[in-house]
Each structure stands twice: as structure tokens, then as C-alpha cells.
Amino acid sequence: MRHLVLGLGTLALLGVAYVYLGADEKRADPLQTARADVKALEKAAQRYCIKRGEYPARLDALLADGEIGDTGLRDPWRHEYQYDPNGRKNKGERPDIWTVTPSREVIGNWPKDAK
């Protein structure tokens, strides 16, 4: 009887660990992940600008400054996020940050009507 209780307790703990570690969660949508990453990179660039008085010349400067982690520069498809410090699509007000999905959709930090 004691072994049965111990075995059931072990199974219950494994089940809790399985759920807790996210095994039953659906995988994140890569498009939503890319959109969130672009916003996070833009905020990191803004914090950098507040500290230093200018936007970084390159995204990897955000790594050196501690604004983002080392995996933060790659999109869900493992390509580096693109960056234009001149911000042509944002009318020069802030840098452009974007990626291109495998289906050729551009996900960027500029208004939808920007060309």
C-alpha cells in the first residue's frame, strides 16, 4: 500500500511539473513574437537614446549597453532584425526596426501607411 501511495504521489508531482513547465501551452505565434520583439527593440533604443543623447548606430550597441539580451537581436526565424538609424519610414523621428517573414511580410515599427 505504501508503494502505491508513493507511486501515485510521484505521478502527481510529475504531472504538476509537466503543466508548470508549459508542456500543455501552445507554441507562441512567430508573427506575434516578431511584433513584440520589434516593439521591445524600439523601447530599448529609446532608453539608449535617453542615456546617451542619441540613438545607437547599430542594434548590437543595445547588447553592449545591457538594454537587451544576446538572443534579442534575432527574429523567430533566426535572422537578425534590420535597423536603419536614420528612420526613413519614421520620418527621421526614430530609427526603423524591422524583419521580413518567410512569407515576405514586413514587420516594422513604423505606421502602416509609411512607404
C-alpha positions in Angstrom: 0.0 0.0 0.0 2.8 2.4 0.9 4.4 1.8 -2.5 1.1 2.6 -4.3 0.8 5.9 -2.4 4.4 6.8 -3.1 4.0 5.9 -6.8 0.7 8.0 -7.1 2.4 10.9 -5.4 5.3 10.7 -7.8 3.0 10.7 -10.8 1.1 13.7 -9.4 4.3 15.6 -8.9 5.4 14.8 -12.5 2.0 15.9 -13.8 2.3 19.2 -11.9 5.8 19.7 -13.2 4.6 19.0 -16.8 1.9 21.6 -16.6 4.1 24.1 -14.7 6.9 23.9 -17.3 4.4 24.8 -20.1 4.2 21.5 -21.8 0.4 22.0 -22.3 0.8 25.5 -23.7 0.5 26.2 -27.3 3.6 27.5 -29.1 3.9 31.2 -29.5 2.8 32.6 -32.8 6.0 33.7 -34.6 4.3 36.8 -36.1 3.2 38.0 -32.7 6.6 37.3 -31.3 8.3 39.3 -34.0 5.9 42.2 -33.5 6.6 42.1 -29.7 10.3 41.9 -30.4 10.3 44.9 -32.7 8.4 47.0 -30.0 10.9 45.8 -27.4 13.9 46.7 -29.6 12.3 50.2 -30.2 11.9 50.7 -26.5 15.5 49.6 -25.8 16.7 52.0 -28.5 14.7 54.8 -26.8 16.2 54.0 -23.4 19.7 54.1 -25.0 18.9 57.5 -26.5 17.8 58.9 -23.2 21.0 57.7 -21.6 23.4 58.7 -24.4 21.6 61.5 -26.2 21.4 59.7 -29.5 20.1 56.5 -31.0 22.6 53.7 -31.4 24.3 53.5 -34.8 23.7 49.7 -34.7 21.4 47.4 -32.9 24.2 45.4 -31.3 25.1 48.5 -29.3 22.0 47.7 -27.3 23.7 44.4 -26.2 26.9 46.2 -25.1 24.7 48.7 -23.2 22.8 45.9 -21.4 19.4 47.0 -22.9 18.7 43.6 -24.4 19.9 40.0 -24.1 22.0 38.3 -26.6 19.1 36.5 -28.2 17.1 39.7 -28.6 18.6 40.6 -32.0 17.2 37.5 -33.8 13.7 37.1 -35.1 11.7 33.9 -34.6 13.1 32.6 -38.0 16.7 33.2 -36.6 17.5 36.2 -38.8 18.9 39.4 -37.4 16.4 42.2 -37.0 17.1 45.0 -39.5 17.9 48.5 -38.4 18.1 52.0 -40.0 19.2 54.6 -37.5 18.1 57.4 -40.0 14.5 56.2 -39.6 13.3 57.0 -43.2 10.0 55.2 -42.6 9.6 57.0 -39.3 10.2 60.4 -40.9 13.6 60.6 -39.2 12.0 60.8 -35.7 13.3 57.5 -34.6 15.1 54.5 -36.1 13.4 52.0 -38.3 13.5 48.4 -36.9 12.0 45.5 -38.9 12.1 41.9 -40.0 10.8 40.1 -43.0 8.9 36.8 -42.5 9.4 33.7 -44.6 6.2 34.7 -46.5 7.8 38.1 -47.3 5.6 40.1 -44.8 7.5 43.1 -43.4 7.0 43.6 -39.7 8.3 47.1 -38.7 8.0 49.8 -36.1 6.5 52.5 -38.5 2.9 53.4 -39.3 1.1 51.2 -41.7 0.8 53.9 -44.3 4.5 54.6 -44.4 6.2 53.9 -47.7 
